[in-house]
C-alpha cells in the first residue's frame, strides 16, 4: 500500500503533476509493502504536457524509496533477499522512467532525493495508504483529500501549540502569598488548563505513533511466521502425503491451522492500527 501511496503523494507534491487515480491489487502479494500490481495514474498540469524531469523521476522513484524505508524500519535494510524483492517491485517504475530519461545521474539524484521526500511526507503517505487499504481504488480527489486532511491537522496542531506558548509567555506573575487573585489571573489559569489539555493530546498522538511502529514490526513478524508455516505445511504434505499415521495427519493439520490463525492475527492488528490512526487524525 505504501509503495503506491508514496507515488501518489510525491506526484501531488509536484506543481507540475497531478494524480488521476490510484489502484492496488490485493490478490498479488509480495514481501515488501503488502501488494504488487498497483498503479498510480497521473498527468501533467501544464496544457503543453510538459513534465519536469526532476519531479517525474522523484515521483517514479518514490515507491522504491518507500519500500527501502519500510525495510529499514523493520531491521531488514541490509537483507539481500528483501532488497532484491524491493528492487523487483520497482522494475516497472524504472522502465517507465527510462522512456523519458537516459542519463543515469538522474536516477542517482532521484534515489537520494526521493528518500528524503518520502521521509518528509511520511504522514501523508500513511494516510493515503490507509485509504487504499480500505477501498483499493481512489480517485485523484480522494488522494488529495487524504493528503489535505493531514496538512490541515498538522496546521491546527501547530496553531494550538503556538497559542499555548503565547498564553504561557504572557501569563501574569503569581500574586504574593495571601493576596487576592484577580479575575485576570483566574482567566489565565483556565487558559493554562487548556494548554495542559493540548499537551495531553500530543502525548496521545506520540503514543499512538509509537504503537503503530511496533504494530508494523508485529505484522512483519506474523508475515514471516505465516511464510514458514506455509512452507512447512507444503514440505510435510509432499514428503508424507502417503502416510496414514494419525500423528502425521495431526501435525500437518496443526501447521495448516497455524497459518490460518496467523492470518486472523494479522487482520486483528491491521484493524487495531486503522482504528488508532483514525482516532489520532480526529485529535
Secondary structure as GFF3:
##gff-version 3
##sequence-region A 1 283
A	DSSP	alpha_helix	2	12	.	.	.	ID=ss1
A	DSSP	beta_strand	17	23	.	.	.	ID=ss2
A	DSSP	beta_strand	39	44	.	.	.	ID=ss3
A	DSSP	alpha_helix	53	73	.	.	.	ID=ss4
A	DSSP	alpha_helix	80	89	.	.	.	ID=ss5
A	DSSP	alpha_helix	91	98	.	.	.	ID=ss6
A	DSSP	alpha_helix	104	120	.	.	.	ID=ss7
A	DSSP	alpha_helix	122	135	.	.	.	ID=ss8
A	DSSP	beta_strand	137	139	.	.	.	ID=ss9
A	DSSP	alpha_helix	140	169	.	.	.	ID=ss10
A	DSSP	alpha_helix	183	239	.	.	.	ID=ss11
A	DSSP	alpha_helix	246	282	.	.	.	ID=ss12
###
